[in-house]
Amino acid sequence: MGDEKDSKVKTLDEILQEKKRRKEQEEKAEIRLKN
């Protein structure tokens, strides 16, 4: 039971990190297009 909860939390953290990375990449791409 505990292990399952840990894995769920890890996957949620990974999803949040991926979203952050995508946002940063999109912002960088927008800056490049503007320049």
C-alpha positions in Angstrom: 0.0 0.0 0.0 2.7 2.5 1.0 4.8 1.7 -2.1 1.9 2.4 -4.4 1.4 5.9 -2.8 5.1 6.7 -3.2 5.0 5.7 -6.9 1.9 7.9 -7.4 3.6 10.9 -5.8 6.7 10.4 -7.9 4.8 10.3 -11.1 2.9 13.4 -10.1 6.2 15.2 -9.4 7.5 14.0 -12.8 4.4 15.4 -14.6 4.8 18.8 -12.8 8.5 18.9 -13.7 7.7 18.1 -17.4 5.0 20.8 -17.5 7.6 23.3 -16.1 10.2 22.3 -18.7 7.6 22.6 -21.5 6.6 26.0 -20.3 10.2 27.2 -20.2 10.9 25.7 -23.7 7.8 27.4 -25.1 8.9 30.8 -23.5 12.4 30.4 -25.0 10.9 29.6 -28.4 8.6 32.7 -28.3 11.6 34.9 -27.4 13.5 33.5 -30.3 10.6 34.1 -32.7 10.2 37.7 -31.5 13.9 38.4 -32.0 
